[in-house]
Amino acid sequence: MINLKNLNILVTGATGVIGNSILDNLTLAGSKILATGTNEDKLKIIKEKYKDIETLKFNISDHKNIDEFVENCSSIFSNKIDVLINNAGITQDNLSIRMKEDEWKKVIDINLTSTFLISKHVIKKMLKVKKGKVINITSVVGHTGNIGQANYAASKAGIIAMSKSLALEYGKKNITVNCVSPGFIKSDMTDKISEDHTELLKSRISLNKFGNPEDVANTIAFLSSNLSDYITGETIHVNGGMYFS
């Protein structure tokens, strides 16, 4: 089993299906976790389920207060954040010619700009101890594109390029930056897809099935551990062979 004992791990977007699975894995591996999100009811459920996990409500679109947010997280962790997992993000789909500027900006601002700002402020903390790991959750559509998701695909592709730049800037300080890129993962969203369309999507996947949230969480646990110490600037694809880089 991967050992994350005594590591302080900050997880944004912790209230979704993948977020919950990340919490399951990291808890089993022994880490100390601070779970953040915008849904207060779901954060309460997390707190009830995992007695040792700390929770903090914060909207990452509130850019002017991200510095304060990271300071609060750092204080909860006694001023040491070992791993940052940027899992928060949104979609606002529309065909490009119909996409309003607000739909474009909102997705870019939350998915890309917020991820950059949180990473920036957490890395400042990591530099003080000359060690840390940043793990950014992207998407297969950041590599392939997708109809109706020009904004989302652009934001995820931006995270990939940004992560490579951060990896180059801070590798000498023993800070690694990597991405995990999920494909189609079982969730409430995929459950709503019609049977015919589900079969069509599966036919485009080498393993002919959707992934489980645990598949993503397992990869994140690996990247959080010392087993990944010599990996940085990389994107690990968790898509069952839907896309090969």
C-alpha positions as CSV (number, residue, x, y, z in Angstrom):
1,M,0.0,0.0,0.0
2,I,1.1,3.5,-0.7
3,N,2.2,5.3,2.4
4,L,1.2,8.9,2.8
5,K,1.5,9.0,6.6
6,N,1.8,12.4,8.1
7,L,1.7,14.2,4.8
8,N,-0.5,17.4,4.7
9,I,-2.6,17.3,1.6
10,L,-4.9,20.1,0.3
11,V,-7.7,19.0,-2.0
12,T,-9.8,21.5,-3.9
13,G,-13.1,20.4,-5.5
14,A,-13.3,17.7,-2.9
15,T,-17.1,17.3,-2.9
16,G,-17.6,15.7,-6.3
17,V,-17.4,12.0,-7.3
18,I,-13.7,12.0,-8.1
19,G,-13.0,14.3,-5.1
20,N,-14.7,11.8,-2.7
21,S,-12.7,9.0,-4.2
22,I,-9.5,11.0,-3.7
23,L,-10.4,11.5,-0.1
24,D,-11.0,7.7,0.4
25,N,-7.6,6.8,-1.0
26,L,-5.6,9.5,0.7
27,T,-7.3,8.7,4.1
28,L,-6.5,5.0,3.8
29,A,-2.9,5.9,3.0
30,G,-2.6,7.8,6.3
31,S,-2.4,11.4,5.1
32,K,-3.8,14.5,6.9
33,I,-6.3,16.1,4.6
34,L,-7.9,19.5,4.2
35,A,-10.9,19.2,1.8
36,T,-12.3,22.4,0.2
37,G,-15.3,23.2,-2.0
38,T,-18.3,25.5,-2.4
39,N,-21.1,23.2,-1.3
40,E,-21.5,23.5,2.5
41,D,-23.9,20.6,2.8
42,K,-21.5,18.2,1.0
43,L,-18.6,19.5,3.1
44,K,-20.6,18.6,6.2
45,I,-21.2,15.1,4.8
46,I,-17.4,14.7,4.3
47,K,-16.8,15.9,7.9
48,E,-19.3,13.3,9.2
49,K,-17.8,10.5,7.1
50,Y,-14.2,11.3,7.8
51,K,-13.7,12.4,11.4
52,D,-10.1,13.3,10.9
53,I,-10.5,15.4,7.7
54,E,-10.6,19.2,8.0
55,T,-13.0,21.0,5.7
56,L,-13.0,24.6,4.5
57,K,-15.6,26.3,2.3
58,F,-14.1,28.5,-0.4
59,N,-15.0,29.6,-3.9
60,I,-11.9,29.5,-6.0
61,S,-13.3,32.1,-8.3
62,D,-12.8,34.6,-5.6
63,H,-9.3,35.5,-6.9
64,K,-8.6,38.5,-4.6
65,N,-8.9,36.2,-1.5
66,I,-6.9,33.2,-2.7
67,D,-3.8,34.4,-0.9
68,E,-5.8,34.6,2.4
69,F,-7.4,31.2,1.6
70,V,-3.9,29.6,1.2
71,E,-2.8,31.3,4.4
72,N,-5.8,29.8,6.2
73,C,-5.0,26.3,4.8
74,S,-1.4,26.6,5.8
75,S,-2.4,27.6,9.4
76,I,-4.7,24.5,9.6
77,F,-1.7,22.4,8.6
78,S,0.7,24.2,11.0
79,N,2.3,26.1,8.1
80,K,3.3,23.0,6.0
81,I,1.5,21.9,2.8
82,D,3.2,18.8,1.4
83,V,0.8,18.1,-1.5
84,L,-1.7,20.3,-3.4
85,I,-4.4,18.6,-5.5
86,N,-6.2,21.0,-7.8
87,N,-9.4,19.2,-8.6
88,A,-11.9,22.0,-8.7
89,G,-13.4,23.0,-12.0
90,I,-16.6,23.7,-14.0
91,T,-18.1,23.2,-17.4
92,Q,-20.3,25.6,-19.3
93,D,-20.8,24.1,-22.7
94,N,-22.0,25.7,-25.9
95,L,-21.1,25.6,-29.6
96,S,-18.4,28.2,-30.3
97,I,-20.5,30.5,-32.4
98,R,-23.2,30.6,-29.7
99,M,-20.8,30.8,-26.7
100,K,-21.1,34.1,-24.8
101,E,-18.0,35.8,-23.7
102,D,-19.1,35.3,-20.1
103,E,-19.3,31.5,-20.7
104,W,-15.8,31.6,-22.0
105,K,-14.3,33.8,-19.3
106,K,-16.0,32.0,-16.4
107,V,-14.6,28.6,-17.3
108,I,-11.1,30.0,-18.1
109,D,-11.1,32.1,-14.9
110,I,-12.1,29.2,-12.6
111,N,-10.4,26.2,-14.2
112,L,-7.1,27.9,-15.3
113,T,-6.6,31.2,-13.6
114,S,-7.7,29.9,-10.1
115,T,-5.5,26.8,-10.5
116,F,-2.6,29.0,-11.3
117,L,-3.2,31.4,-8.4
118,I,-3.6,28.6,-5.8
119,S,-0.5,26.8,-7.1
120,K,1.4,30.1,-7.0
121,H,0.6,30.8,-3.4
122,V,1.1,27.2,-2.2
123,I,4.4,26.9,-4.0
124,K,5.6,29.9,-2.1
125,K,4.9,27.9,1.1
126,M,6.7,24.8,-0.4
127,L,9.8,26.9,-1.3
128,K,10.3,27.6,2.4
129,V,10.9,23.9,3.1
130,K,12.3,23.1,-0.4
131,K,9.9,20.3,-1.0
132,G,6.4,19.7,-2.3
133,K,4.1,18.2,-4.9
134,V,1.4,19.9,-7.1
135,I,-1.1,17.6,-8.9
136,N,-3.5,19.2,-11.4
137,I,-6.5,17.4,-12.7
138,T,-7.0,18.0,-16.4
139,S,-9.1,16.1,-18.9
140,V,-8.7,14.1,-22.1
141,V,-10.5,16.9,-24.0
142,G,-7.5,19.2,-23.2
143,H,-5.7,17.0,-25.7
144,T,-8.4,16.0,-28.2
145,G,-10.8,18.9,-28.1
146,N,-14.5,18.3,-27.9
147,I,-17.7,19.7,-29.6
148,G,-19.3,22.4,-27.5
149,Q,-16.4,22.6,-25.1
150,A,-13.9,25.1,-26.6
151,N,-13.7,26.9,-23.3
152,Y,-13.3,23.8,-21.2
153,A,-10.8,22.2,-23.6
154,A,-8.8,25.4,-23.7
155,S,-8.7,25.7,-19.9
156,K,-7.5,22.1,-19.4
157,A,-4.9,22.4,-22.2
158,G,-3.7,25.6,-20.5
159,I,-3.3,23.8,-17.2
160,I,-1.1,21.2,-18.9
161,A,1.2,23.8,-20.4
162,M,1.2,25.8,-17.2
163,S,2.2,22.7,-15.2
164,K,5.2,22.0,-17.4
165,S,6.3,25.6,-16.9
166,L,6.0,25.4,-13.1
167,A,7.8,22.0,-13.2
168,L,10.7,23.7,-15.0
169,E,10.8,26.7,-12.6
170,Y,10.7,24.8,-9.3
171,G,12.3,21.4,-10.0
172,K,15.6,22.6,-8.5
173,K,13.7,23.3,-5.2
174,N,12.5,19.7,-5.1
175,I,8.9,20.7,-6.0
176,T,7.3,18.4,-8.6
177,V,4.3,19.4,-10.7
178,N,2.3,16.9,-12.6
179,C,-1.2,16.4,-14.2
180,V,-3.7,13.6,-14.2
181,S,-5.9,13.5,-17.2
182,P,-9.1,11.5,-16.8
183,G,-11.2,10.2,-19.7
184,F,-14.8,9.1,-19.3
185,I,-15.3,8.3,-15.6
186,K,-18.4,6.8,-14.1
187,S,-20.5,9.5,-12.4
188,D,-24.0,10.9,-12.2
189,M,-23.2,12.7,-15.5
190,T,-22.3,9.5,-17.3
191,D,-25.3,7.7,-15.8
192,K,-27.6,10.2,-17.7
193,I,-26.1,9.3,-21.1
194,S,-28.4,7.2,-23.2
195,E,-27.6,3.5,-23.7
196,D,-26.9,3.9,-27.4
197,H,-24.6,6.9,-26.9
198,T,-22.9,5.1,-24.0
199,E,-22.1,2.1,-26.3
200,L,-20.8,4.5,-29.0
201,L,-18.5,6.2,-26.5
202,K,-17.2,2.9,-25.2
203,S,-16.4,1.8,-28.8
204,R,-13.9,4.6,-28.9
205,I,-12.2,3.4,-25.8
206,S,-9.6,0.6,-26.2
207,L,-10.7,-1.1,-22.9
208,N,-14.4,-0.7,-24.0
209,K,-15.6,0.6,-20.7
210,F,-15.8,3.8,-18.6
211,G,-13.3,4.2,-15.8
212,N,-14.1,4.3,-12.1
213,P,-13.3,7.3,-9.8
214,E,-10.9,5.0,-8.0
215,D,-8.8,4.7,-11.2
216,V,-8.1,8.5,-11.0
217,A,-7.7,8.5,-7.2
218,N,-5.1,5.6,-7.4
219,T,-3.0,7.7,-9.8
220,I,-3.2,10.7,-7.6
221,A,-2.2,8.7,-4.5
222,F,0.9,7.5,-6.4
223,L,1.9,11.0,-7.5
224,S,1.4,12.2,-3.9
225,S,3.8,9.6,-2.6
226,N,7.6,9.3,-2.6
227,L,7.3,6.7,-5.4
228,S,6.9,9.5,-7.8
229,D,9.8,11.7,-6.6
230,Y,11.6,11.5,-10.0
231,I,8.5,12.4,-12.1
232,T,7.7,16.0,-12.9
233,G,6.2,18.0,-15.8
234,E,4.2,14.9,-16.9
235,T,0.6,14.1,-17.7
236,I,-0.6,10.7,-16.7
237,H,-3.6,9.6,-18.8
238,V,-6.4,7.7,-17.1
239,N,-8.7,7.1,-20.1
240,G,-8.7,3.3,-20.9
241,G,-7.0,3.9,-24.2
242,M,-9.4,6.5,-25.5
243,Y,-6.4,8.7,-26.3
244,F,-2.6,7.9,-26.5
245,S,-0.1,10.8,-26.1
